[in-house]
Amino acid sequence: MSTLTRQLSGGHEMVRAYSRRVAVPVLGEVAVPPPDKIAYYAGLGVLAALQVIEWPMALVISAGHILADQHLSGLVKGMGEALETA
């Protein structure tokens, strides 16, 4: 398989991974990240809870990952729209 084909099929897999959505009362419909991302965020939360890293650093790292994935998940767009209507 060529590198280009591998990259294109990887994009389809990411779109399918973010196809699950949950209705949240205040935010509306929110995309659920794949299980590996949820585990990553939970790990950051555990590190912050155990004070291995400071909680603001955990928030900054999490926000950076969410922003990096925003073009696929639409999560940040949904949050922005919810904040505009609030």
C-alpha positions as CSV (number, residue, x, y, z in Angstrom):
1,M,0.0,0.0,0.0
2,S,1.4,3.4,-0.9
3,T,2.0,6.2,1.6
4,L,-0.8,8.3,0.0
5,T,-3.3,5.5,0.1
6,R,-2.4,4.8,3.8
7,Q,-2.9,8.5,4.7
8,L,-6.2,8.7,2.9
9,S,-7.6,5.6,4.5
10,G,-6.4,6.9,7.9
11,G,-8.5,10.0,7.4
12,H,-11.6,7.8,6.8
13,E,-10.9,5.9,10.0
14,M,-10.7,9.1,12.0
15,V,-14.0,10.3,10.7
16,R,-15.6,7.0,11.5
17,A,-14.0,7.1,15.0
18,Y,-15.7,10.5,15.7
19,S,-19.1,9.5,14.3
20,R,-20.5,8.6,17.8
21,R,-22.4,11.5,19.3
22,V,-24.1,12.1,22.6
23,A,-26.8,14.7,23.4
24,V,-25.7,16.9,26.3
25,P,-28.4,19.2,27.8
26,V,-26.5,22.5,27.8
27,L,-24.1,21.9,24.9
28,G,-26.3,20.0,22.5
29,E,-25.0,17.1,20.4
30,V,-21.3,16.4,21.2
31,A,-18.9,14.0,19.4
32,V,-17.5,11.3,21.6
33,P,-13.8,10.7,21.2
34,P,-12.4,7.3,20.5
35,P,-11.5,5.1,23.6
36,D,-7.8,5.8,23.3
37,K,-8.4,9.5,23.5
38,I,-10.7,9.1,26.5
39,A,-8.0,7.0,28.2
40,Y,-5.4,9.7,27.5
41,Y,-7.6,12.4,29.1
42,A,-8.4,10.2,32.0
43,G,-4.6,9.6,32.5
44,L,-4.1,13.4,32.5
45,G,-6.9,13.7,35.1
46,V,-5.3,11.0,37.3
47,L,-1.9,12.7,37.1
48,A,-3.5,16.1,38.1
49,A,-5.4,14.4,40.9
50,L,-2.2,12.8,42.3
51,Q,-0.5,16.2,41.9
52,V,2.2,14.8,39.6
53,I,1.4,17.7,37.3
54,E,-0.4,20.9,38.1
55,W,-4.1,21.0,37.1
56,P,-3.7,24.1,34.8
57,M,-1.0,22.2,32.9
58,A,-3.4,19.2,32.5
59,L,-6.1,21.6,31.2
60,V,-3.7,23.2,28.7
61,I,-2.5,19.8,27.4
62,S,-6.1,18.6,27.0
63,A,-7.2,21.8,25.3
64,G,-4.3,21.5,22.9
65,H,-5.3,18.0,21.9
66,I,-8.9,19.0,21.5
67,L,-8.0,21.9,19.3
68,A,-5.7,19.7,17.2
69,D,-8.6,17.3,16.6
70,Q,-11.3,20.0,16.1
71,H,-11.4,19.7,12.4
72,L,-12.4,16.1,12.6
73,S,-14.7,16.0,15.6
74,G,-16.6,19.2,15.5
75,L,-16.5,19.3,19.3
76,V,-15.1,22.8,19.6
77,K,-17.6,24.1,17.0
78,G,-20.5,22.6,19.0
79,M,-19.2,24.2,22.2
80,G,-18.8,27.5,20.6
81,E,-22.3,27.5,19.2
82,A,-23.6,26.5,22.6
83,L,-21.8,29.3,24.3
84,E,-23.1,31.8,21.7
85,T,-26.7,30.8,22.5
86,A,-26.2,30.9,26.3
